[in-house]
């Protein structure tokens, strides 16, 4: 099962709400995530306005990362970047 990392920014209003009074909201977040799936609950959290700029990234295991780096190594010598083409002129 893939693992995803989601990042976002709290709004000023959300931070004010979390400071007064401070609470442990892990259970409040885990409940909807478990019921409807992470992506759907994150969209709902974004809709609430307390979190902005949500970005989700697929995380790689160390084995998947090693495989990706090996593939990149095989392609690196034949890859021509646009910047490299400009420098060659």
Rosetta blueprint (number, residue, H / E / L):
1 X L
2 X L
3 X E
4 X E
5 X E
6 X E
7 X E
8 X E
9 X E
10 X E
11 X L
12 X H
13 X H
14 X H
15 X H
16 X H
17 X H
18 X H
19 X H
20 X L
21 X L
22 X L
23 X L
24 X L
25 X L
26 X H
27 X H
28 X H
29 X H
30 X H
31 X H
32 X H
33 X H
34 X H
35 X H
36 X H
37 X L
38 X H
39 X H
40 X H
41 X H
42 X H
43 X H
44 X H
45 X H
46 X H
47 X H
48 X L
49 X L
50 X L
51 X E
52 X E
53 X E
54 X E
55 X E
56 X E
57 X E
58 X E
59 X E
60 X L
61 X L
62 X H
63 X H
64 X H
65 X H
66 X H
67 X H
68 X H
69 X H
70 X H
71 X H
72 X H
73 X H
74 X H
75 X H
76 X H
77 X L
78 X L
79 X L
80 X L
81 X L
82 X H
83 X H
84 X H
85 X H
86 X H
87 X H
88 X H
89 X L
